[in-house]
Amino acid sequence: MVAIRENYHTYVAPKWVTRTVERLLASIPEGHLSGLSSIVLTEAAAVERARQPRRNRGRQPLGRYHGAWRGEQAWIELVVDQIVADLRPLDKLQVARDLAFGRVLFHEVGHHLHDTRRGTGPTGEAGAESWRARLTRIHVARCYGYLRPLAPLLWALRKVVMGLSRSARRRTQ
């Protein structure tokens, strides 16, 4: 199992964050994480601004893959405060937590898989997004297969809630 480390200076993460990341890692097929040493949970204030991490619509960093270098194993950094901010107002629902953190984690794992497997599929961001979609489907089928009959309704509800949260953010800016 990949180690999960926390590196916060001023941010206090919700108690469910580490369990959610463990849950997501458990759904990744065996062997996909070989060569990955850790997942570091951090805050935006601790993220180095010089590099180009994965960003959300607000241009805030969400995560970054650090490839193996000079004998050190690869690792992934997740910017928890930014991911949690994107998650509100649905942060009480485990499925929403899984999807929000999975979107970033699985994308960064996609970069790792591209680095270590050297597949013939798409490369760069397109390859990472392809892996993200595949790993998300695996996780959802494993943990939420019983919701499949409700998928169309849940998808419509998601669009409504996302629209409401965007309009609320626009009003506060």
TAWOBEL-V932263 format. One record per backbone hydrogen bond with DSSP energy under -1.0 kcal/mol. NH is the residue of the N-H (numbers start at 1). CO is the residue of the C=O. If there is no record, write none. Layout:
nh->NH co->CO
nh->NH co->CO
This chain:
nh->3 co->37
nh->5 co->39
nh->7 co->41
nh->17 co->14
nh->20 co->16
nh->21 co->17
nh->22 co->18
nh->23 co->19
nh->24 co->20
nh->25 co->21
nh->26 co->22
nh->28 co->25
nh->32 co->29
nh->36 co->33
nh->37 co->74
nh->39 co->3
nh->40 co->76
nh->41 co->5
nh->42 co->78
nh->46 co->43
nh->47 co->44
nh->54 co->63
nh->56 co->60
nh->59 co->56
nh->62 co->54
nh->63 co->54
nh->64 co->77
nh->66 co->75
nh->69 co->72
nh->72 co->69
nh->74 co->35
nh->75 co->66
nh->76 co->38
nh->77 co->64
nh->78 co->40
nh->79 co->62
nh->80 co->42
nh->80 co->78
nh->83 co->79
nh->84 co->80
nh->85 co->81
nh->86 co->82
nh->87 co->83
nh->88 co->84
nh->90 co->87
nh->93 co->90
nh->97 co->93
nh->98 co->94
nh->99 co->95
nh->100 co->96
nh->101 co->97
nh->102 co->98
nh->103 co->99
nh->105 co->101
nh->106 co->102
nh->108 co->104
nh->109 co->105
nh->110 co->106
nh->111 co->107
nh->112 co->108
nh->113 co->109
nh->114 co->110
nh->115 co->111
nh->116 co->112
nh->117 co->113
nh->118 co->114
nh->127 co->123
nh->128 co->124
nh->129 co->125
nh->130 co->126
nh->131 co->127
nh->132 co->128
nh->133 co->129
nh->134 co->130
nh->135 co->131
nh->136 co->132
nh->137 co->133
nh->138 co->134
nh->139 co->135
nh->140 co->136
nh->141 co->137
nh->142 co->138
nh->143 co->139
nh->144 co->140
nh->147 co->144
nh->148 co->145
nh->150 co->147
nh->151 co->148
nh->154 co->150
nh->155 co->151
nh->156 co->152
nh->157 co->153
nh->158 co->154
nh->159 co->155
nh->160 co->156
nh->161 co->157
nh->162 co->158
nh->163 co->159
nh->164 co->160
nh->165 co->161
nh->166 co->162
nh->167 co->163
nh->168 co->164
nh->169 co->165
nh->170 co->166
nh->171 co->167
nh->172 co->168
